Amino acid sequence: MGLFAPINHYIDTLVHPTAQQDVLSAARHRAFIAPRLLGSVIALACFPAYLLVRGAPSAIELMVFAWLIVPILIAYFLSRTGRYESAHILSSLALTGLVTAVAASTGGIASFAAVWLVVIPLEAALSTSRRVVAVASIFALGSVGLLVWLSELHVLGPVQASAAQVALGVVSAALFATGLALGAEAQARTNFWLLYAEEDRYRLLARNMTDVITRHGRDGAVLFASPAAESLFGARSAQLHGHGLFNRVHVGDRPAYLTALGDAGALGTASSVEFRVRRDAADADGKPVAEFLWIEMRCRPFEGTAAAAPPADGRDVVAVLRDVTERKLLQQAQLDAHAEAARANDAKSRFLATMSHELRTPLNAVIGFSDMLMKEDELLLDGKRRNEYAGLINNSGKHLLAVVNGILDMSKIETGNFTITPEPFAPAQVVAACCDLLALRASESGVRLERRAGADLPDVVADKRAVQQILLNLVSNAIRFTDRGGTVTVAARAEAAAIIFVVEDDGVGINEADLARVGEPYFQAAASYERRHGGTGLGLSIVKGLVRLHGGDLSIKSRVGQGTRVTVRLPLDCEQVRPAQKLAVQQAAGVVSYLASAAIDDAPSNVSAEPAALPRRDDMRVRKSA
């Protein structure tokens, strides 16, 4: 290898730059240049030794040795121009000229040299070009015709070759043909290994790339699937063959999947589609589960059939499948964010409308009646009328205070600044106090208010004022949305380590579509701004926040026209529960803040949003955390 390395390197430098870009073309150029260059150089180097043995050469021998320069020139022509077929044609023409001249000098068509004419098309076959073979065959046949014609005209002399020369001519032709055969075999072997290496590279890419490459028949059946299918679909490639992939496609996406394949096969155009595919996976316990992935498929006609006219039943299709689940989730998140932004904007508009009603109405009453009192001399108001106006002003002021207190309480809960002050108390007393406070309102509304709380209930450790506010808001809502003649029931019972309060009514009920959103700040399930029932939409939101601060939970069951049942579960000792739920409370504040941007749906609800007004005693106020 060390001896031939410089020669191989020199031959490599003679390959034209345009051929060096392709491995197969470079190999063909080297196979053309090397034998002609080396063979001619070796033969010319042997010429002095031939003279010593042979003596003075004949004219034919001189012509043969002079012709040896031609292959060198043709090799350099290919090296400088890169015109492979032209070099083969020049080589065939030069060999035909030499054979014709030697045969004409040694007896014409009967000469020993005429056998070389058979070798000319064989040499041209190494070019793998039909054009070159056809031209070389024309050269050889033309030479045969010329020699026959000259022989018929008796222009050529008699055969002057000896038996040794004839034998030498035939043997040399046979050896040259053998060399051509070996060259063809070497070139074929080179082509095979180059093709194998190319296929191996493609196979390596197909095995290691994350995208799946498939080939589909004219009926859409999978004929081939790359090894990447195992990691993408959790199944072997063989399991996707036939209609295995189609069976994994989500039922709702199968029409789009088949349409994309059909368009690529029948119309011969590239197409793409996104669909869901079932993937085999396993859960934490190792049990098989099925999950769906979003797949993007880009398909086009198979390269071998794309240029031909499409058959009646279409072409084969090659497709590339890629997992786009993360992208689809991101798109869905963006859509959700846009929808949430729209809901927040709508909630803002509705909140302003709600606040406009809740604040303007009592303020107008306060200003109007106070103006009348200021002008009592002009209006000649009597004492009874002044007391009436003062009462209206007082009620309006209390309503404004209740609205402001509700907003402030909701703000504290959202920001996490609401701190409860636990103390032991009897739940039955709180139930009785709430019912007593709302008994007059229930009587004015024509609603029967019942309470079911035994005196034997165990004491609870909780913020008494917060629990009272929870019950007042729930009972006030129930009374407000119960028609005249209805019943509102307030019950309390002990269960395990919890106290359960239940407020139930037989009022208008809540639409199932609105039930999930009940408790969102400023939410009122009403279809218009006419507002059959007043309120800010904060009552139940404050209830949820207070319940969560105590480590409890709230549930609502309701049916339209049949009433609503609200259940509040609080621990008997919230002091033991709250430290473990400190983090949960902080998270709850963030959730409540998120809910504050929700919009109002269309349906009547029997849950009011207005927090009940409470007498604010200093020793029972919920203190702000330091």
N, C-alpha and C positions, 0 to 999 in steps of 0.2 A: 504493500500500500504506500510505503514511503517513496518508492521509485516512480509510481504512476500518479502520485498526488499532484506534482507540478503540471503534468500533462492534462489531468482532469481539470485543474484550475484554469489552465490556459484555454481549454476548449470551452469552459463555462464563461470565460470573458468574451468569447467570440459570439455567444448567443445574443441576438438583437434584444434591446430593452423591451420592445413590445411583446416579445415572447417570454421574457422572464417573469412577467406578471401572472402567467398561468403555468402551473407545474407540468401539465401534459404537453403544452406547446413547447416548453423549454426542453423537455425530454425528446421530442421529435426533432427539434433543431440540432441537438447534440448528436442524435443518431444519424443525421444526415452529414454533419460536418466531420465528425471523428473518422469514419472509415475512408472518406475521400481524401482528407488532409493527411492522415497518418499513412494510408496505403500508398499514396503518390510519393510522399517523402521517403518512405522505406524503399519503394521501387527505384526511385532516382538515386538513392544512396547505394543501391546494389549495382548500378550501371557500370562503374569501373571494374568491379569483380567480374561482371559478365563479359566485358571486353577482354580481360585477361584469359578467360576460359574459351570464349568463342572466337576471339580474333576480331577482324574488321567486320562490323555489322553490315547487314544488307539495308537497302532503302526502306523496306517494310519495317525492319526492326528499329531503325532510326525514327520512323514515323510513329511507331508505338510508344517509344520512350519520350518523344516530343509531345505526344498527346497526354502524357501523365501530368503535364502542367495544367491542363484544362480543368480537372476536378478541383485543383487547389484554387484556381480562379473562381470557380462556381461556389466553392465553400465560402470564400471571402465575399462574394456577391450576396449570399444569404446573410452573412454576418453583418453587412453594412445596410442592407435594405429590409431584411426581415420578410421578404416575399418568398414564402415557402413553396408554393405551387410553381411559381416562375422558376425557382432554382431546380426543381425536379424536371421541369420541361427542358431547361437548358442541359441538364445532365443526360436526359434521354436523347436529345438532339446530338450532343457531342459523341455519345456512344454509338448512335446510329451512323454518324459520319465516319467514325473510325472503322466500324465493322464493314461498312460499304466499301471503303477504300481498300482495306485488306482483302476483302473477298474479290473485288474487281481485279486486284493485282495477282491473285492466286487462282484464277479460273472461273470467277463469277459465282453463279448460284450453286455450283458444285464444289465450291471451295470449303475447306474446313472451317473458315471463319463465319460462314453463313449461319451456323448453328447459334451464334451469339445473338442473332436477331430475335430468337425466342426469349432471351433473357431480358430484353429491353422492357416489354410490358410488365414483367415480373418485378423489375426494379421500381417501375412507376407505381406498382401496387402499394409500396411502402408509404406513399404519400397519403393514403386513405382518401384520395380525391378521385372521383369518377372522371372529372375533366382531364386530370393529368394522365390517367390510364388510357383514356380515349385518344389523347394527343400522341402518347408514346406508341400506341398500337398503330396509329396512322403513319408514324415515322417508320416503324418496322415493316409494315405492309408496303409502304412506298419504296423502301430499300429493296425488298424482294422483287417488286415489279420492275424496278430499274435494272436490277441484275439480270432478270429473265429477258428483259427487252434488249439489253446489251449483248446477252448471249445469243439471242436470235439474230442479231445483226452481225454476229461474228466479229464484233469489235474487240472483244476480250480474247486474250491468248489462252492456250491450253492450261490445264491444271498443272502447276509447277511445284506443288507441295509434296514433301516426302511423307512417309508413313509416320515418322517421328513428329513432324509438324502437325499432321492431322490429329495424332493422338494428343499432342500438347494442346491443340485448340479445343478438342472435345473435353479433355480433362479440366482445362482452365475454365471453360464455360460451366462445366458441372460444379467445380469448386465455387465459382462466382454465384451460381444459383443456390448452392448450399449456404453460402454466406448470406444471400438474400433471405433464405428461409429462416436461418438463425436470427437474422436481424428482425424479421417479421415476428418470430416467436418472442424475442426479447422485448420488442415494442408492445406486443400483446400482453406480455407479463407485466410490463411497466404500467400499461393502461389498466390492467386488472388491479394491481396494488394501489395505484393512484385512486381508482374508483372505490376500492375497499376502504382506503384511508379517508376519502371524502364521506363515504357512507358512515364510517365509524365516527367521524366528527359530528355529523348530523344526529347520529344515534346518541352520542354523548350529550349533545345539546338537548335533545328531546327527553332524555332521561333525567337531566338535572334542572331543566327549567320548570318553573312553578305553573306555567300555563299548560293546559292540556290540548294536544293536537289530535284531531279525529278526522277520519275519512268516512264519508257517508255514501251509500249506494244511491241508486236512482229512486228507491222507495223510502229513503231517509234512514235505512238501517245502518248501524255503525259497522264498518269493515275493519277499522283500525283505531286504536286509542293508545296514546303514548303512556309510558309508565307513570307520569305525573298524576294520572287519574286516581291512583291508589291513595295519595296523600290528600287530594282534593275532595274525592267522593267517599273515601273510606272503603273502597271496593277495588278488587283487582281489575285490570284492564279488560280481561276476558269477560267479566261480568257485564260490561257495557256493550259488548258486541250484539249485533242484531238489534232488537228493540229494548235492550237493557237500559240504555240511557233514556229513551223515551218514557219508559215506565217509572223512572225516577223524577221526571219533570212534573211540577205541580199541575194538577188537573186544569186549573184556570189559565195556565200559561202554555198549555200544549198547542192551541191553535197558532199562537204567535211563533212558537218554535218550529212547527211544520211549515208555516208560511215562509219564514226566512230560508229554510232549506229548499223549499220548492222554488222560490224566486231565483236563488243562486243556481239551481240545477236546470230549470226550464228556460229562464231568461238569460242566463250567462252573465249576470251582474252580481257584484259584491253586495252583501247585505249584513246587517247586524241586528241583534235583538237581545233584550235582557229578560231573564226568566228565573224562576226559583227551582232548585233541584234538591231532592232529598239526599242527605248525607248520613251515612251510618256512623254512629259514635257510641260511646259508653258513658254511663253516669259514674258517680263516685263509688258506687258499689260494684261496678263492672257490668251492670246490666245493659244490654243493647238499647239504645234510644235513637230516634230519628229526629234530625233537625234540618231545616231548610236554609240553603245558601242562595244568595243572589249571584247569578252567573251572567257574564256578558259574552255572547258568542258572535264572532265575526267569521262569516263564511263566504267562500268564493268558488267558482268552478274549478275542478281539478285541473292542474296545469297540462296534463297530457291530453285533455279533451277540449280545452278552452278554445283553441284556434279552429277546430273542426266544426262542421255544421252540427247543430244539436240534434241528437236522435229524437225519435218520436216520444220516448219516455224520459227524456232529459239526460243530464250529465251527472257524473259523480261530483261530490262536493267535499272540499277540505275546509275544516273549521278550526278556529282557535278559541278555547274556552278559558275565561279568566274569572277569578273570584272577586266580585265587586261589592261584597256584603258591607264592608266598612264604609264605602262610598255611599251606598244606599241608606245606611243608618245616618250618615252625616247629612244627606239630603233630607231625610225625614226629620232630623233634628232641626234643620233650618226651616222646614215648613212649619214645624211645631212652634219654633220661635217666632216666625212671622204671625202665625195664628194667635199666639199668646200676646204678641205686641198689639194686634188688632183688638183682642179682648181687653187688654189693659186700657187702650184708648177708649173703647166703648164703656168700660167701667168708670173711667174718669168722667166721661160725659154724663153718665147716669148718676154718679156720685154728686156732681155739681147740681144736677136737677133735683136730686133728693134733698141735699143740703139747702138748696134755694127754697124748697117748700117748707122744710122743717124749721128754718131760721126766719124766713120772711113772715110767715103767718103769725107766730107769736110776737115778733117785733112790731108788726103792723098793729096788732092789738094793744101792745104796751104803749106805743107812741100815740095811737088814736085815742084810747081812753084816757091817757094822761093829759092829752091836749084838752079833752072835754072837762077834766077835773080842773085844769088851769083856767078854764073859761066858765066855771060854774056860776059866776055872777050873771054872765050874759045869758047862759042857758037856763038859769033858774032851776038848778038841780036840787032835788030834795035829798035827805039823808039816805033813804032807801036806795035811790039810784046811785049815789056816790059809793055806798057799800058794794053795790053790784059791780060797778066799774072797778073798784079796788080789788074785788075778788077775781075779776077777769084778768086784771093786770098781774095779780099774784099767781094765778094758774099759768099764764103765759110765761112768766119768769121761771116758775118751776119746770115748765116744759123745756125752756131754753137751757136751764141748768142740767136737766137730765141728758139732753143731747150733748152738751159740752162735756159732762162727766163721762158719758159713754165713749166719746171720741178720745178723751184723755186716757181712760182705762185701756182702750184698745191700743193706743200708742205705747203705753207702758208695757203691755203684754208683748207687742211686736218687738220692742227694743230690749226685752229681757230685764226691765227695771221694776217688774212687779214682784214684790216680796210679800208672802203671806205670813200671818202671825198665828200659829197653831195654839189652841187652848181646848181643854176638855169641856164638852157641853152635851146636853141631851138632844138628840135629833128630833124627838117629838115636839119639843118646845119651839124649835125653829119652824117646823111644819105648821104648827098652830099659829105662830106669829105671822107667817106669810099669808095664811088663809084669812086671818083677821084683817090684815092690811088691805087685802083685795076683795074682801067680802062685799063692801059697798059697790065697787066697780062691777062685780059679778051680778049683784042685785039689779043695778041700773041697766045692765045688758040683758037681763032676763035669763041668766045662766045659773044653774044650780052648782054650787061649789061643795064638794065632799072631800073629807080627809080621812085617811086610814093609817094611823100611826099609833101603835100602842105605847103605853108608858113604860113597858118592860124592855124597850130597846136599849142596848148597851150604849154607854157614852162613847163619843168619838173625839179624837184629837185632831182638830182641823181649824181653819180660820172661820170663825162663826159668821162674821159679816159676809165673807165670800160665799159661804154655803147659802146664806140667806139671799144674797143677790142672785145666785144660780136659780133657786126656787122661785123667787119673785119674777125673774125674766121668763122662765118656762110657764108659770101659771098665768102671767099677764098675756103671753102669746096665746095660750090655750083659750082664755076668755075672749080675747079679741077676735079670734077666728072661729068661734063657735056661735052658731045661730041661736036666736032667742028660743028658749025651751030646751036647750041642750044641757049637757052635764060635763063638768070638769072634775076629775078625781086626782087627788094628791095622796100618794101612799109612800110608806117607808117600811123597810124590813131589813133584818140582819141576815147575812148569808156568809158563812165561813168567817174570814177576817175582813169582811167588807160590809158597808152599809149601802143599801140600794134605795134610791129615790125614784119613783115612777110618777110622771105627770101624763095623764091620759084624757083625751077629749073625744067627742063624737061630732067634731066640726067638719069643715069643708075638705080637709085632707090635703095631701101634697102629691103633685104629679110625679110619677116614677122617674121621668126625665130630670126633674129638678131635685129629687131627693139626694142625689150624690153631691150637689152643690150647696145644699142647705148648711148654713154655718159659715160660709165665706163672708168676709166683711163687706157690708153694703149690699149684699145680695138679697133681692126680694123677687120671688117668682111671680112676676106680674107682666102682662104683655104690653102694657102702656104706662104712660105717666099720669093717668087719671087717678091712680092710687086709691083704690077702694078702702084700704087700711093704711094708716100712717105708720111712721117709723123710719129710722135711719138705716136699718139693715145691720145693726151692730149687736143686737141682743144675744142671739145664739152664738155669734163669734166670741163674745166675751165669756159666755158660759163655757164654750169649749176650752178657751184659754185657762179659765179658772180651774176647770176639772183637771186639765193636764198638769197644772202647777201642783195639784194635790196628789198626782200620781194615779189618777183614776181614768175612767174612760166613759164615753157617751155613745149611745146608739139610738137610732130613730127608725121607727116603723110606721108606715102610713099608707092609706089608700084613699083615693079621691072619693069624697062623699061619705066616707065611713069613719074618718077621724084619724088622730095621730097619737102615737105612744112614744114618749121620750123616756129613756132609762139612763140614770146616772149612777155609776158605781164608784164609790170612794172607799179607800182603805180606812179601817177603824183607827189606825194611828198613822197619819201621813208623815210624822217625824221619822219613822223607821223606813219609809219608802222613798222619801225625797232625796236623801244623800245618794242612793243608788241610781236615782233618775235625774241627777243634776245635769248630766250631759244631754239627756233626752229632752229636758226642758229647754235648754239652749237651742237645740235643733227645732223644737216645736215653735219657738219664737220666729225662726227663719221661715218655717212653713206657713205660719199665720201671716207673715209679711208678704209671702208669695201669693197667698189667697186674697190679699187685699186688692189685687189687680184684676180679679175675676169680674166678668160681666153678668148681666141679668138675663135669664132665659124667659121663655114665654109660657107661663102657667100660674094659676092662683096658688098661693101657699098659705097654710095656717100657722106658719112660724114667723113671728114678727121680728124685726131687726132692732126695735127700739128697746134699750135697756130700761128696766124699771127704776124709777127715782127712789132713792133711799135716803133716810135721814142720816147725815154724815156726822157721826159722833167721833170726837178726837181719839177716844180710847179704843175705837173699833175700826178706824181707818186702816186700810192696807198701806203700810209704810214703804216708802221708796228705799231701795237698798243703798247702803252707803258706798 
